Amino acid sequence: MLSNVEASGRARPLVLSNVEASGRAKKFLLVTVIENKERESDDDYKGVAMLSKKIILGCMSVLLLSTRGAVMDVKKVIIPAAGLGTRFFPWSRSMPKELLPLGDAPAIEHVVREAIASGCTDVIMIAGARKYAIIDYFEKANLPASFTYVPQPEPKGLGHAISMAAPLVKDEYVGIILPDELLFCDTTPGLKQLIEVAQREKASVVGVSEVPREQICALGCVAIKNWIDDKTVEIATLVEKPKFEEIPSNLALNGRYVLSPKLFESLKAIKPGAKGEYQLTDAIAHMLAHGEKVIAYKVDGTRHDIGNPKGWIKAVIASSLDSKQYNGDIRRFMEDELMRRYGLDFLQKISKVKELGL
């Protein structure tokens, strides 16, 4: 929209606001239009015209530079929460497993907090049947973000769930966090680490964590093309739950992604797997095969797989120890319980190991 701003003298600034630059970013551009109807002299006019020309060129340069990086300014995050939670039956028959408590908040709030701390303002949640409790929870959670809920009519895999968000994501990079994967990071949130790498490398980024090879068979992992630095690798492809003898690396996907809008084109192009499900890893592999640069980054943080009861119990303990509200009581309880069960010798051995740094 153009709005006239009257100025003293002969120059009338026009503010060109909400300029759509390459369909990606809205910026402000100040353009000075010279009124020549009442100029008193050619010299006066030439001086003002030269100044105006410099202003226009300067503003155009700022606009072009800012819009180049705007596409990487990740403000939207997709959180798929449409799974049936079969490994948590019978609990998840009556309540979403994403709302099971972890420390001072339900599991899914931890990943929402991570997204907000990473700079995201728009949370797109894919919610399946019987997940109305999640919607009700976040309507009352008073978190600094807007929430949009998109239903997945039937469970056809993670890739299909992510594709449900396509109408809400335009020509922009988007974050994805899987709520079954928690990352407890000491300083920078996990998703924010990926956003920074995506901006630096001008590429799509997947988060990875090093895990023992025997665990890779139950996870997705990356095949390494070459190392960029000691934490960043350019990947050849992604493999979902490989056979042990075919494991390409010990870098497992940890449920964090920053992907270009080409993701949605690839989700349309891929075919379903043996179970009739569309996989996100297949879509990313399709992006790679069609020239998209995709890199993997080893995220600084402790990973917890809470998609199963054993992993959830471990995360409960860890998050309780991280909680300002519960930390002291839980630590004392654990010390007392270990003493009662295993005796003083056991605690002294733990202390000795800790002192030696083993």
N, C-alpha and C positions, 0 to 999 in steps of 0.2 A: 504494500500500500504506500502511495506517495502522499506525504503531508507537507504543505508549505510552511516554512518558518521564516517570517519576515526578519530581515536584518538591516542594520543601519547602513547607509551608503548605497552602493549600487549592486552589491552582491546579495542574491537571495539563495540561502541554502535550502536544498531539498533533501529530506531524509528518506532514503529508500530502505524501508524496514521489511523484515521477513523475506529476504531475498533467498530463493531456493537455488543454491549453488550445486550444479551437477546432480540435482535431485537428492542431496544428502544433508546439507547443513544450512540453517537459517542464520544469517549474519546481518550486520548493519553496515551500510555503505553511505558515506556522506558525500554528496555531489553538490558542488557549488555552481549555480547557473548565473551567468553574468548578464545583467540587464544593460543593454547598450543604448536604450532609448534616450537617456538623459545624461550621458557621459559628457563631462566638461571639456576633456581634451583627449587626444589620441594617446599621449604618454600615460595619462592616468589610466586609461582603459587597458593599455598594453601591460602595465604593471599588475593590475588586478587579474588580468587574464592569465599572466604567467604564474602568479601565485595559485590561482584556481587549478591550473593544469597540474602543478606539483601535488596539490591536495588530492586531486582525482587519481593520479598515478600511484601515489602513496597508499591510498585507501584500496585501490584495486589490488596492489601487491599484498597488503595485509589480508584481504579477502581470499585471494588465491592460496596463500600459504596456510591460512587457518582451515580452509575447506579440505585441503589435502589430508590433514590428520583427523578431520571430523568423523570420517567413516569408521575410525578405530575407537571412537569415544563410546565405549560400551555402556549403555544405560539400561538395556533390557536383558533379563535373565529368564530362561525357561527352566522350570522345575517340574519334572514329570512325577506325579504321585498317583498314578492310575493302576498300579499293580495290585494283584489280588492278595498278596501277602500270605501265600500258602504255607510258607515255612513257619509262620507264626500262628497257625491254626492250633487251638480254637480261639485264641485271643482276637485275632483279626477278623473273625466272623461277626463280631459285635462292635468293633471300633477299628479305625484305620491304624495300621502299625506305625505310620508316620507320627502319630500322636502319643506313642509310648514315651514315658518320661525319661529324660537324660539329664541328671543334675537338676538345674533350676528351670528347665524348659523342655518341651517335647522335642523329639528328634528333629522334626522338620523345621522348627524355629531356628535351630543352630545353623542350618544351611541358608535360611533366609537372612539371618543376621550377617553371615559371611558375605552374601551378595550385596547387602546394603553397605557394609564396611568397605566393599570393593568399589563403591561408587555407583551401583545400580539403583535406579529409582522406580523401575517398572518390573514387577514380578508377574510373570505369566505362568500360572499353575495349571498343569494338565491333571484333571481330577476324574477318576473313574466312578463307577457305581459304588454306592455306599460310602462315599467320601464327603458327604455334606458336612460332617463334623469338622473337617479341615477348613472349609469355607467359613463356618460359624466361628471357629477359633480365631482366624486372622481378622475377621470383621471386628473383633473385640480386642485384638492384641495391641493396637495403638502404635504400630511401627511406622517409621518415616518412609513409606513407599506406597505406591498404588498397586493394587492387586487385580488381576484379571483371571477368571477361571474358565477354562475351556474343557468341555467333556470329551472323553475318548469313548465313543459308543461301544466299542468292543475291543478286547485286548489283542492287538496284532503286533506286539513288539515295541521296543523302545523307539525305533526309527519312526514307526507309525504315530506314536504318541507325540514326538517332537514335531512331526509334520502338521499336527493339528494347530500349531501356533503360527503357521505360515502367513495367514492374513494379517497378523498383528506385527510382523517384522518386515520392514521395507528394505531399502538398499543400505543395509547397515550390518556391522558385525554384531553377534549376539552371544551372550554367555549361556552356558548350560551347566547345571549342577544336579547330580543324582542324589536324592536324599538318603539312599542306602549307604552312601560313602561319606563319612565325616573326616574332616581334616582339622586337627588342632594345631594351630600355628602360633608360635611365640610372638611374632611381630606382624609381618604382612599377611593378610588373609590369602588363602589359596587362590581364589579366583582373581584377586588383584595381581598376584604374581604373574598369572597367565596374560592378563590384560597388558601389563607392562612389557612382557616379552613380545606379544603380538604387535604392539606399537613400535617396538624397536626393530623387529625383523620383518614387519609388513607382511605378515603371514597368519594363517590359521594355526592355533596352538591347542594341543591336547596335554592334559596334566598326567604325569606318570609318577609312580613310586617304585623303588626297588623292593622286590619280595622274593622269598625263596622259590626256586624253580618248581618245586613240588606243588606250590600253590597256584602257579600260572595256569594250570589246566582248567581251573574253575573260573578264570578271569579272562579279560581281553588284554592283549599286549601289542607292542609295536615291533616291527622289523626295522633295524637301523640301516640307514643309507650312508650317513657320515656324521661325525661329531662336529658341532659348531664350537662348543666349549665344553667344560667338564659337567655342565648341567643341561645343556641344550643339544638336541640331535635332530637332524633332518631325517625323516622317516621314509622308508620305501613303501610300506603298507601296514595295515593293522590286521591282527588275527584274533578272532573270537574263540576262546576256550580251545586252544590247540592241543593236539596229542602230545604226550611228554616228549617223544622222540622228534617232534617237529617244532618245539618251542624256539622262537627266533631270538629271544632276549629275556632278561628278568625284569624288564621295565613294564609294569602292569598299569593299565589305565586306572585312574583313581576318581573317575566321575566328575572331572572338571574339564570344560571345553570353552574355547573362544573361537568361533567359526564364522567364516564369511557368508554372505547371503547366498553364495553358490550351493550351500548345503541343501537348500530346499529344492533346487533343480536336481541334485543328485538323489534326494529322497524320492522324487517322482520317477527317476530312471531305474532304480534298483528293483530287483525281483525278490519276492519273499523266500525265506529259507525253507528247510524241511518241515518245520512246524507251522508254516504259513505266516511267519512273523517277519517284519521288516526291521533290520538291525541298523543302528546308528553307525557301527563300525563299517558296515558295507557301504554306507553313504559316504563316509570319509575316505574310504579306499577308492570309491568312484571319483571323488574330487581329486585325489592324487593322480589317478590314471588319466584325468583330463586336464592336467597341467597346473592344478592348484598347489601352491606351496604349503605344506603342512609340516609343522615341527612339533617335537615333544619336549616338555620341560620337566625336570625333576623338581617337584615342589618341595620347599622346605616346610616340614610339618609331619605330624604323626597321623597315619591313616588308620581308620577303624571301619571295617566292613560290618555294618549293623543290619545287613539283610538276612542275618540268621541269628538265632537266640544266643549262641556262644559269643559272637562278635558284639552283640548288643550288651551283654553282661559286662564284657571288658570295657566297652565305651561308657557304661554307667559308672564304673569305678573311676575311670580316668576323668570324666566330666565332673564327678563329685569332688575329686581332689582339686580340680581347677576352679571350682565354685567358691567365691568369697563367702557365701552364706554357709556352706556345708564343709568347707575344707578342714577346719580344725577338728570337728566332731568325727568326721569320717576317718581322718588319719589316726586319731586316738583309738577309734573302734577297731581299725585294721591292726594296729599294734597289739591291742589287748587280745584280739581274736587269734592272731598268729602265735602269741605267747601261750594262750590257752591250748591251742591245737598242737603246736610243735615245740614249745618250750623255749627257754632262754638261749640255749645253744644255737638254735636256728636263727634267732634275731641277731646274735653276735656274729654268725657267719655272714649274714646279709650286710651288716655294718662293715665287716672286714673287707668284703668284696667291693663295697662302695668306696672305702678308703684307698684301695689299690687301683680303683678305676677300671675294674674288670667287668 
